[in-house]
C-alpha cells in the first residue's frame, strides 16, 4: 500500500505537461532494453564465420561483405567492428561472428553492448523518477505556500 501512495503522491504533484514528460521518458527507456535483447539474442544464436571474398569498407563508415557461416550457409550485409583502409580490404577469410544478415568482428562486443544497454534502462528510470519526485515535491510546496499566502491576505 505504501508504494501505491508514493506513486499517487508523485503523479498528483506533477503538472499535466510534467506527467506527459514522465510517461514519455519512461517509455523511451524501453528502447535500450529492446536493443539489449537483440544483442543478447545475437550473442546466443550467432555462429562463427569467415569472410567470403573481399570486404568493402566505406570511408569512415561500416564495412559490408559476405561470409560463410559454420553451418555452411552464406551471410551478407554489414560487418560491425572492422575498420579497414583501402589496402586492407583485399584480405580474405577474416574471422567473424554472425548470422545471415549481420556480423561482428568480435563476439564480446555484443555482450558488452547488451550489458551497457541493460544498465542504462534502470539507471535512467531511477534518474527520471528522482527528478519527477523533486519536481512533484517542489510543486506541492509552492502550491501550499500560495494557499497559505492567499489565506492570510485580506
C-alpha positions, 0 to 999 in steps of 0.5 A: 500500500505504501508504494501505491501512495508514493506513486499517487503522491508523485503523479498528483504533484506533477503538472499535466505537461510534467506527467506527459514528460514522465510517461514519455521518458519512461517509455523511451527507456524501453528502447535500450532494453529492446536493443539489449535483447537483440544483442543478447539474442545475437550473442546466443544464436550467432555462429562463427564465420569467415569472410567470403571474398573481399570486404568493402569498407566505406570511408569512415563508415561500416564495412559490408561483405559476405561470409560463410557461416559454420553451418555452411550457409552464406551471410551478407550485409554489414560487418560491425567492428572492422575498420579497414583502409583501402589496402586492407580490404583485399584480405580474405577469410577474416574471422567473424561472428554472425548470422545471415544478415549481420556480423561482428568482428568480435563476439564480446562486443555484443555482450558488452553492448547488451550489458551497457544497454541493460544498465542504462534502462534502470539507471535512467528510470531511477534518474527520471523518477528522482527528478519527477519526485523533486519536481512533484515535491517542489510543486506541492510546496509552492502550491501550499505556500500560495494557499497559505499566502492567499489565506492570510491576505485580506 
